[in-house]
Amino acid sequence: MNYSISQLETWDKSYNWHPFTPMAAYLDGTPIIISKARGFFLVDQHGKEYIDGFSSLWCNIHGHQVPELDNALNEQLRKVAHSTFLGLSNEPATILAKKLVELAPAGLNRVFYSDSGATAVEVALKMAFQYWHQCPNPKKSKTKFLALGMAYHGDTMGDVSIGDLGRFHDIFKPLLFPTIKSPAPYCYRCPLRLKPESCGMACALELEKLVELHAHELVAVVIEPLVQGAAGMVTAPRGFLKRVREVTKKHDVLLIADEVAVGFGRTGTLFACEQEQVVPDFLCLAKGITGGYMPLAATMTNDEIFNAFLNEPGGEDKTFQHGHTYTANPLGAAVAIASLDLLIRENGVLAQVRAKGERMQKHLDRLRGFPFVGDIRRSGLMIGIELVANRETRQPFPAGVNPAHAICMMAGGYGLMIRPLGDVVVVMPPPAIPEEIVDRIGEVLYNCMMDFSTKISGQEG
């Protein structure tokens, strides 16, 4: 059925409630309604094209209307769209599980499916907690988790409990379980007020002390490897992740690696953990797992943890009592298989991510000439540009200025779709994006910075 543009805009503002969106301001504006997409472009209700500069919220890998992914979905539709995974299996999910085990860090050979990044982490939290009650040497005093400052792991209540971003989490504090927090490895604004060139990675040392002190009650440490995405693309110093793994092993604490945002090539390797040869006890995957086509998530773990959930004849019920209606959805699994094939094949998408990141870096380096660009952080094609009122003192812009939001709005005018995180402009294009579009993104960013510079100069004048 065809509906008019005005109808759609009216219905959107009358009936929809958009996530992470200040709705009062949204209702005052004209909505952008995506009507179709092709390649690396989104097309709105008026036919305007936008480069998908945030990978449709960090999940798109290969672009839109990819023939191989479309075909995988269509072929699966001719077989079965969905059947339960509770006590039953299906072909695509079984094949995908084998592929994930072959590609993941060695030893992660069990796959538990769910449907989003939040649920992938929530599953890991519950599994880890239950493991300590049922393992051969139970330690029921282990009831707490350690997470990093500025952490974001999703919006279910367990994930919010281990989170630490005030604008997302503070209002829910009365509902949450207590979590031990360790300083974020945020070198630009070090929470320990130290300088990275002389601190000896003090944030890692602080975490090590906390793990040692609380080991008797710690279920697990939860971490986003290499990059804290929602914190503003905060990139950890090299070696930080490896030290976290070493201290957790030393003190018999599990490690949960949340690779929901950083997995599937975003940082330049298939999994971020690979870059420091780290094997976590749990690997949480979602977003890019299907190339951005379908909701699907996976929590991977090892045989030691899996075996603790096996019932013994006449013994207690050790079943993991958790599941989701659309767990292991065959459509999602089928397209995930096709996406992985495109990602890892010889001379495929993964092989090109590092070069594209370096090409993007040349454009980012130009932005350092603007006095309000405080810090530029990049890992692969994950980019955060932090804006400041004073570069010397790193003083943020006053409340109400919202520089990153302003620049992202300007980018939309130039045909680039990106979103801010606080005072950080976040850019995360699909890993398969062609180099010529990388250059277009770089040019748009420069033009937006120039426009913003003119705007604030006029205000100061």
C-alpha positions in Angstrom: 0.0 0.0 0.0 1.2 3.5 -0.7 0.9 6.3 1.8 1.6 9.9 1.3 4.7 11.5 2.8 2.6 13.8 5.0 0.7 10.8 6.3 3.8 9.0 7.3 5.3 12.1 8.9 2.1 12.7 10.9 1.8 9.1 12.0 5.5 8.9 13.0 5.1 11.9 15.3 1.7 10.8 16.6 2.4 7.2 17.4 6.1 6.4 17.5 8.4 6.7 20.6 12.0 6.6 19.4 14.9 5.2 21.5 17.6 7.5 22.9 15.7 10.4 21.4 14.6 13.6 23.3 11.0 13.4 22.0 10.0 17.0 22.7 12.6 18.3 20.3 11.9 15.5 17.9 8.2 16.4 17.7 9.1 20.0 16.9 11.0 19.0 13.8 10.3 17.1 10.6 11.1 13.4 10.9 13.6 11.7 8.6 11.8 8.5 7.5 14.1 6.0 5.7 12.1 4.6 2.8 14.8 2.5 1.2 18.6 1.8 1.1 21.1 0.7 -1.5 24.8 0.1 -1.2 26.2 2.4 1.5 23.4 4.9 1.3 20.1 5.4 3.1 17.3 7.2 1.2 14.6 9.2 3.0 11.0 9.9 2.2 11.9 12.8 -0.1 14.5 10.8 -2.0 17.5 12.4 -0.3 20.5 10.1 0.0 22.7 9.9 3.1 25.9 7.9 3.5 25.3 5.4 6.3 28.1 6.8 8.4 27.1 5.0 11.6 26.4 1.6 10.1 22.7 1.8 11.0 23.7 1.9 14.6 27.0 0.0 14.4 25.6 -3.2 12.9 25.8 -2.9 9.1 28.9 -4.6 7.6 28.5 -4.9 3.9 26.0 -2.2 3.0 22.4 -2.6 2.0 20.7 -4.8 -0.6 23.7 -7.1 -0.7 22.9 -9.8 -3.2 24.6 -12.6 -1.2 22.7 -11.7 1.9 19.4 -11.1 0.2 19.7 -14.6 -1.5 20.5 -16.3 1.8 17.4 -14.8 3.4 15.2 -15.7 0.4 16.5 -19.2 0.3 15.8 -19.7 4.0 12.3 -18.2 3.6 11.5 -21.0 1.2 12.3 -23.5 4.0 11.3 -22.2 7.4 11.2 -18.6 8.8 11.2 -19.6 12.5 10.9 -22.5 14.8 11.7 -22.7 18.5 15.2 -23.6 19.7 13.9 -24.8 23.0 14.7 -28.5 22.8 14.8 -28.4 19.0 17.4 -27.3 16.6 17.6 -26.0 13.1 20.1 -26.2 10.2 21.3 -22.6 9.8 21.9 -22.1 13.6 23.8 -25.4 13.8 26.0 -24.5 10.8 26.6 -21.0 12.2 27.6 -22.3 15.6 30.3 -24.5 14.0 31.6 -21.5 12.0 31.7 -19.3 15.1 33.6 -21.9 17.1 36.1 -22.3 14.3 36.7 -18.5 14.1 36.5 -17.5 17.8 39.5 -17.6 20.2 40.4 -21.2 20.9 38.4 -23.0 23.5 35.1 -21.0 23.0 33.2 -24.0 21.7 29.7 -23.6 23.0 27.2 -21.1 21.5 24.1 -19.8 23.3 21.9 -17.8 21.0 19.7 -14.8 21.9 18.4 -11.8 20.0 20.4 -8.6 20.8 23.6 -7.3 22.3 21.9 -6.6 25.6 20.6 -10.2 25.9 24.0 -11.6 24.9 25.6 -9.8 27.9 22.7 -10.6 30.2 23.1 -14.3 29.3 26.8 -14.2 30.2 26.1 -12.5 33.5 23.5 -15.1 34.5 25.7 -18.0 33.2 28.7 -16.8 35.1 26.8 -16.4 38.3 25.2 -19.8 38.1 28.5 -21.4 37.2 30.0 -20.6 40.6 27.1 -22.3 42.3 27.4 -25.5 40.2 31.1 -25.9 39.3 33.0 -28.8 40.8 34.3 -26.5 43.6 31.4 -24.2 44.2 32.1 -20.6 45.5 28.7 -19.2 46.4 30.3 -16.1 47.9 30.9 -14.9 44.4 28.0 -12.6 43.8 29.5 -9.4 42.4 30.8 -8.2 39.1 33.5 -5.7 38.3 33.1 -3.3 35.3 34.8 -0.3 34.0 33.9 3.3 34.6 31.9 4.7 31.7 30.8 1.2 30.8 27.7 0.5 28.7 26.7 -3.0 28.0 23.0 -2.7 27.1 19.6 -1.8 28.6 18.4 -4.9 30.4 18.6 -4.6 34.2 21.7 -6.7 34.6 23.5 -4.8 31.9 22.4 -1.5 33.4 23.7 -2.6 36.8 27.2 -3.0 35.4 26.9 0.2 33.4 28.3 3.6 34.4 27.0 6.2 32.0 24.9 8.6 34.1 22.7 9.9 31.4 21.6 6.4 30.6 21.7 4.7 34.0 21.4 7.0 37.0 17.6 7.1 37.2 17.5 3.3 37.6 19.9 3.0 40.5 17.3 1.9 43.0 16.5 -1.1 40.8 20.1 -2.3 40.3 22.5 -4.7 42.0 25.8 -3.3 43.3 28.8 -3.5 41.0 32.5 -2.8 41.7 33.8 -0.1 39.3 37.3 0.3 38.1 38.6 3.5 36.4 38.1 3.6 32.7 41.2 3.6 30.5 40.3 7.1 29.3 43.7 8.6 28.6 42.4 11.9 27.3 40.4 12.6 30.6 42.2 10.2 32.9 40.0 9.5 36.0 43.2 9.2 38.0 44.4 12.6 36.8 47.6 11.1 35.4 49.4 11.4 32.1 49.5 8.4 29.8 53.2 8.9 28.9 54.2 8.6 32.6 51.4 6.7 34.4 52.6 3.2 33.7 49.0 2.2 32.8 47.8 3.0 36.3 44.2 2.2 35.3 45.2 -1.4 34.8 47.1 -1.4 38.1 44.0 -0.1 39.8 41.9 -2.8 38.3 44.4 -5.5 39.3 44.2 -4.2 42.9 40.4 -4.4 42.9 40.4 -7.9 41.5 42.9 -9.1 44.1 40.9 -7.4 46.9 37.5 -8.7 45.9 38.4 -12.0 44.2 36.5 -14.0 46.9 33.3 -12.3 45.9 33.9 -11.6 42.2 31.9 -13.6 39.6 33.5 -11.9 36.6 35.1 -8.8 35.1 33.1 -7.4 32.2 34.9 -5.4 29.5 34.5 -4.1 26.0 37.8 -5.1 24.4 39.9 -2.2 23.0 37.1 0.3 22.7 34.3 1.5 25.0 31.8 2.4 22.3 29.0 4.3 24.0 31.5 6.1 26.3 32.5 8.0 23.3 34.9 5.6 21.4 37.3 5.5 24.4 40.3 3.5 23.2 42.2 1.5 25.8 46.0 1.7 25.8 47.8 -1.3 24.2 48.2 -4.1 26.6 45.3 -3.1 28.9 43.1 -6.0 27.8 45.9 -8.6 28.2 46.6 -7.4 31.8 42.9 -7.8 32.6 42.9 -11.3 31.4 46.1 -12.1 33.3 44.8 -10.8 36.6 41.4 -12.6 36.3 43.1 -15.9 35.6 45.5 -15.4 38.5 42.6 -14.8 41.0 40.1 -17.3 39.6 37.7 -14.7 38.3 35.8 -15.1 35.0 36.2 -12.6 32.1 33.3 -11.6 30.0 34.3 -9.9 26.7 31.5 -7.7 25.3 32.3 -7.6 21.6 28.8 -6.6 20.6 30.1 -3.3 19.1 33.7 -4.1 18.4 33.3 -7.6 16.8 33.2 -8.6 13.2 36.0 -6.5 11.8 35.2 -3.1 13.4 38.7 -2.8 15.0 40.6 -4.4 12.1 40.5 -8.0 13.2 37.5 -10.4 13.3 37.3 -10.2 17.1 39.0 -7.4 19.1 40.4 -10.0 21.6 42.6 -11.4 18.9 44.8 -8.2 18.9 46.1 -9.1 22.4 45.8 -12.9 22.1 43.2 -12.9 24.8 40.7 -15.8 25.3 37.8 -14.7 27.5 35.5 -17.1 29.4 32.5 -15.5 27.6 32.4 -13.8 24.2 29.3 -11.7 23.6 28.3 -11.1 20.0 25.5 -9.3 18.2 25.1 -6.2 15.9 27.4 -7.2 13.0 26.8 -10.9 13.3 24.2 -10.8 10.6 25.8 -8.0 8.6 23.1 -5.7 10.0 20.2 -7.6 8.4 18.5 -9.4 11.2 18.3 -9.4 15.1 20.6 -12.2 16.3 23.1 -12.6 19.2 25.4 -15.2 20.6 27.1 -15.8 23.9 30.1 -18.1 23.5 31.8 -20.0 26.3 34.0 -23.0 27.0 33.4 -26.7 27.9 34.3 -26.2 31.5 31.5 -23.7 32.0 29.1 -25.7 29.8 29.8 -28.9 31.8 28.8 -27.3 35.1 25.2 -27.1 33.7 24.8 -30.8 32.9 22.4 -32.6 35.1 23.5 -35.8 36.8 21.1 -38.8 37.2 19.1 -38.3 40.3 21.0 -35.0 41.1 19.9 -31.4 41.3 18.6 -29.6 38.3 21.5 -27.6 36.8 19.7 -26.4 33.7 20.3 -22.8 32.5 16.7 -21.5 32.8 16.9 -18.7 30.3 15.7 -18.3 26.7 14.1 -16.1 24.1 11.2 -16.8 21.7 13.3 -16.0 18.6 16.5 -17.6 19.8 18.5 -19.0 16.9 16.1 -17.7 14.4 16.8 -19.5 11.1 16.6 -16.4 9.0 19.1 -14.5 11.1 21.4 -17.6 11.2 21.2 -18.1 7.5 22.2 -14.5 6.7 24.9 -14.5 9.4 26.5 -17.5 7.6 26.5 -15.5 4.3 27.8 -12.4 6.0 30.7 -14.3 7.6 31.6 -15.8 4.2 31.9 -12.3 2.7 33.8 -11.0 5.7 36.5 -13.6 5.9 37.0 -14.9 2.4 40.4 -14.2 0.7 40.7 -10.5 -0.1 37.3 -10.0 1.5 36.1 -7.2 3.7 38.2 -8.0 6.8 41.4 -7.9 4.8 40.7 -4.3 3.8 39.6 -2.7 7.1 43.1 -1.7 8.3 43.9 0.1 5.0 40.6 1.9 5.1 41.1 3.0 8.6 44.5 4.4 7.7 43.0 6.2 4.8 40.3 7.7 7.1 43.1 8.7 9.6 44.5 11.1 7.0 41.2 12.9 6.9 41.0 12.9 10.6 44.4 14.4 11.0 43.2 17.5 9.1 40.6 18.1 11.8 43.3 18.7 14.4 43.7 22.2 13.0 40.4 23.2 14.5 40.9 24.6 18.1 37.7 22.9 19.4 38.8 19.4 18.3 40.3 18.1 21.6 40.9 14.4 20.9 40.5 12.0 18.0 40.3 8.3 18.8 40.3 5.6 16.2 40.5 1.8 16.2 39.9 0.3 12.7 36.8 2.1 11.5 35.5 3.0 15.0 36.1 6.8 15.4 35.3 9.3 18.1 36.1 13.1 17.7 35.8 14.8 21.1 35.0 18.5 21.0 36.1 21.0 23.7 35.6 24.7 24.4 39.3 25.1 25.3 41.9 22.7 23.9 44.6 23.7 26.4 42.5 23.1 29.5 40.2 20.4 27.8 37.3 22.3 29.2 34.0 21.0 27.8 31.5 23.3 26.1 28.9 24.7 28.5 25.6 22.9 28.9 23.1 23.6 26.2 25.7 24.2 23.4 25.8 20.5 22.2 28.6 20.9 19.7 28.6 17.3 18.5 24.8 17.3 18.0 25.2 20.5 15.9 27.9 19.0 13.7 26.0 15.8 13.2 23.0 17.9 12.1 25.3 19.8 9.7 26.6 16.4 8.4 23.0 15.4 7.5 22.8 18.5 5.3 25.8 17.3 3.4 24.3 13.8 3.1 26.1 12.0 5.9 24.2 10.2 8.6 26.1 10.1 11.9 25.1 10.5 15.6 26.8 12.1 18.6 27.6 10.7 22.0 27.7 13.7 24.4 30.4 16.0 23.1 31.8 13.3 20.8 31.1 13.0 17.1 31.0 9.3 16.4 31.7 7.9 12.9 31.5 4.2 12.2 31.0 3.3 8.6 30.4 -0.2 7.4 33.7 -2.1 7.1 33.0 -2.9 3.4 32.6 0.8 2.5 34.6 1.8 -0.6 37.6 4.0 -0.3 36.0 6.8 -2.4 33.1 7.0 0.1 35.7 7.1 2.9 37.1 10.2 1.2 33.6 11.7 1.0 33.1 11.2 4.7 36.4 12.9 5.4 35.4 15.9 3.2 32.0 16.2 4.9 33.6 16.1 8.4 36.1 18.8 7.4 33.3 21.0 5.9 31.2 20.5 9.0 34.0 21.5 11.3 34.6 24.6 9.1 30.9 25.5 9.3 30.9 25.0 13.1 34.0 27.2 13.4 32.3 29.9 11.5 29.2 29.6 13.6 30.9 29.9 17.0 33.1 32.7 15.7 30.0 34.6 14.8 28.5 34.0 18.2 31.7 35.1 19.9 31.8 38.2 17.8 
